[in-house]
Amino acid sequence: MSDEFDAVILGGGPAGSTVATLLAQAGQQVVVLEKEHFPRYHIGESLLPATVGIFERLGVHDAIRDSSVLKPGGKWLYGSDEVPGDFSKYDEQATFKKTPYSYLVDRAIFDRILLDRSADCGADVRYGHEVTDLIQEHGRVTGVTAADESGHKAEYRGRLVIDATGLGAVIGRRLKLRQPTVNQRMGIYAQYRAEPVRQDAIDGWFTGQMFYDGWTWLINLPDDTISVGVVLPVERFRQINANPGELLDRMVRENVLLKNGMTPNPERVSEVRVTGNMGNTSKQLTGDGWVMVGDAGFFIDPCYSSGVHVAMESGTMAADTFLAQPNDAPIPASAFRQYESKLWNHEKYVTRMVEAFYMASRNTSLQKMIVTMQDSFLKSLRRKFVTFVGGDFSKNSGYISRVFLYSKFISWLFPNNTTRPENRPDYLIDAVVPFEFAVTDDKPTRRKVA
Ligand SMILES: Cc1cc2nc3c(=O)[nH]c(=O)nc-3n(C[C@H](O)[C@H](O)[C@H](O)COP(=O)(O)OP(=O)(O)OC[C@H]3O[C@@H](n4cnc5c(N)ncnc54)[C@H](O)[C@@H]3O)c2cc1C
């Protein structure tokens, strides 16, 4: 016995709930199989202005605004310089001209608002249902098997199976399509009870500080806590004689952004969480009977806070593509060609900008160039940058390619102008980095710290 739907959606994060709401609003029969019960914790608290239009389309903007901190932009500290990305300073290509702001959210609340909306619109949302297998017939995916919490398994079939399981990536793993990106980085993060001290953080700005090949963040959350995290190469972490909790607590005590950005002695009020090997992509994003949305397709790096936007934009595009197909017929892979090519563009340009970001984290000449770009005669370039960081990832593609190539060129031209702490002791004092820890051969400790 199996239940029949128009679409079977795996996972109820932002990607899954977006597609579920849009299909249900159009009268389609959809089921969402979500293994957790909401509200549940999730990382990804800093959002982009390009997503606000999607909130409006889904009918959730008011609820999100009421439960969030308004975010006017993001600010990066490079040594002693500060580079703001003010969302109101977009260029003429920007899609977010009407809403040049976004939000800092508690994902437990945000994700619940989105999935409640799907249910209100008629989606059949089943919490505590873990997808365990794909059903394939004659080379096409026709459904899935999911287990409820009592272990009872059932089959769910549909014209389309939409994988929105995030890094769980059910289809990518089952069909062996997953592939790691070249630069493997990890994130270590937790929430602290403290008051923000920096005016930009108080005002809702995302704040981040670069160090050699990595960065920290400080985000003022709506429930009077502060989200703190560090991103660094997995290999680097392997060389550090510290567990994730020790590393994060030490960063909080000694990193310039974190120690000066919050009131002293902040109390950690969550467990320390780790996401290892963050960069993943897929050999393909669609196939006969299935499509991937959000992180299930690819996730490059959190440095541009791009994840939730890609999740919700891909959810929107997948829903629109589905609705353009004739009713009652199975959906062929060819229907999603445009979808796939648009998402590959996002992946390509986000990857280029992420690589440029980390080149800048390593090279002081590049950092100086970026700081100079804020000056008047280069303001138009700055506006293109704001349009990109606002979530318009595939606009200004020529500009993005030039940023990437110039970054490579400058890094090649000035290899000695590095932020490596051993070359720049002053920089080390500014931004305490894991190089300070003793190097050992120990394997990383991935345990969660209570
Ligand atoms: C360190 C770090 C920092 C980040 N910071 C940001 C940020 O500031 N801003 C930003 O936009 N993004 C950020 N991200 C990325 C962001 O977390 C994701 O891109 C975003 O959550 C993707 O949404 P999604 O709906 O695709 O997947 P998810 O939000 O992961 O949702 C997937 C859902 O599927 C469910 N699921 C998984 N497996 C199964 C299964 N087998 N059966 C049923 N259900 C299942 C899960 O329980 C989950 O609810 C960050 C990521 C990391 C690692």
The ligand as a Gaussian input file, in Angstrom:
#p B3LYP/6-31G(d) Opt

LIG

0 1
 C       28.339000      26.986000      10.058000
 C       27.200000      27.381000       9.160000
 C       26.697000      28.673000       9.188000
 C       25.639000      29.032000       8.347000
 N       25.183000      30.322000       8.372000
 C       24.215000      30.693000       7.501000
 C       23.699000      32.025000       7.521000
 O       24.102000      32.851000       8.339000
 N       22.737000      32.330000       6.623000
 C       22.257000      31.428000       5.712000
 O       21.394000      31.765000       4.899000
 N       22.688000      30.151000       5.710000
 C       23.656000      29.773000       6.575000
 N       24.057000      28.475000       6.583000
 C       23.455000      27.538000       5.627000
 C       22.052000      27.122000       6.056000
 O       22.103000      26.462000       7.288000
 C       21.472000      26.191000       4.984000
 O       21.884000      26.587000       3.707000
 C       19.930000      26.146000       4.981000
 O       19.435000      25.731000       6.224000
 C       19.463000      25.187000       3.866000
 O       18.085000      24.970000       3.928000
 P       17.469000      23.586000       3.410000
 O       15.999000      23.705000       3.553000
 O       18.062000      23.249000       2.106000
 O       18.048000      22.493000       4.426000
 P       17.829000      22.389000       5.998000
 O       17.529000      23.703000       6.575000
 O       19.001000      21.657000       6.530000
 O       16.519000      21.490000       6.155000
 C       16.558000      20.122000       5.849000
 C       15.465000      19.421000       6.632000
 O       15.407000      18.068000       6.194000
 C       15.224000      17.228000       7.307000
 N       15.766000      15.899000       6.965000
 C       17.066000      15.550000       6.786000
 N       17.157000      14.244000       6.464000
 C       15.893000      13.754000       6.432000
 C       15.325000      12.486000       6.146000
 N       16.092000      11.423000       5.832000
 N       13.987000      12.345000       6.207000
 C       13.172000      13.386000       6.524000
 N       13.663000      14.628000       6.798000
 C       14.986000      14.804000       6.754000
 C       15.988000      17.915000       8.422000
 O       15.522000      17.517000       9.697000
 C       15.733000      19.395000       8.124000
 O       14.615000      19.889000       8.827000
 C       25.089000      28.097000       7.448000
 C       25.559000      26.773000       7.437000
 C       26.609000      26.425000       8.281000
 C       27.114000      25.010000       8.244000

